[in-house]
Amino acid sequence: MSYGITQAEPRYIDNQHQGIRIIAIQTDSLAANMGLREGDVLLSMADVPCTGVRSCRRGERRMRRALHRGHSFVLIIERQGILLRLVMHYDSFRPLFQ
């Protein structure tokens, strides 16, 4: 993972890969600015479910394309057992891309 997620691990439920648990995140990184925290589980990035390493990378690429094109996208995360839908608007990140 990139964007400031420095350590992550797959989360398994009933022997099935269901998301990526964030272990360590850099402060002042894009991921931190998106509101992600250590312990969060990424379930979906830009409408791509995180069901394995490949799908997470595909979601990351889609997220990157959305940001570079000035589009919004959605992250679905689990935080302390609660599902959250985070809508990311390009305007919030524009200074990072100029």
N, C-alpha and C positions, 0 to 999 in steps of 0.2 A: 504494500500500500504506500501511497505517497501523500502529498498535501499536508504533511505534518504528523501523520500517524506513523510513529516510529516502531511500534511493536503491536502486533495483533495475532489472534489465534482463531481457528475455526471453532464454532460452537456446534456441538452435536446434541440432538434430542432423539432418543430411540434409534441410535446408530445412524441418523441421517444428518447431513450437514445442513444447518439452519442458521446462517449468518456468520458474521465475523465480529468477535469480541475485541474491542479496543483495549489494549493493555497500557500503552504509553502514547502520549500525544504532546507535541511541542506547543508551548504557549505562543501566542502571536502568529500562529500558522493559519492557513486557509481552513483546515479542519476545525481548529479552535474557534475561528471566526464564524464558522457554520453552526456553532453551538454544540459540537460533539465533545464528549467527555470520556475520560478513562472509565471503563466498565460498561459503556454503551455497547449495544450489539447492533451492527448494521444489518438490516434485513433486506433492504432494497435501495438501490441508487439509480435515480433517473429511470424509473419504471423497469429496472432489471433486478429480479430477485437474486440475492446473494446465496446461492445454493452450492457453490463451489468456487475454487480459485478462479477458474475461467470466467464464470458469470460475474464475479466481483470485478475482475479486470474489465470486462465488457461494460459493466455499469460505470466504472471509473472513466472509461473512454467516452461514453455517452455524456457523462457529467461534464467532462472537460470540453467536449464540443459545444454543449449548451452554453457554458460560461464564455467561451471564445466567440460565440455567435450572438451573445447578448440575450440569451433565453433563460427562462426560469426552469427549475427542475425540482423534484421532490425526493427527499430521503425518508425512508421508513426505518425507525430505530426502536429498540426496546431499551428502556432505562428503568432499572429497578423494578422489572416486571410490568411496566406500563408501556404500551405501544404509543409512539409519537409519530406524527406526520409533520415533517419540517419542510416548508416550502421555501426554497432558496431563490431569491430574486437577483438577477444580474446587477441591478443598481446597488445592492449592498456590497458587492465585490468589485465594482468598477475601478476603484483606486488601485487594486491589486493587479489589474490588467492593463494599466496605462503606462 
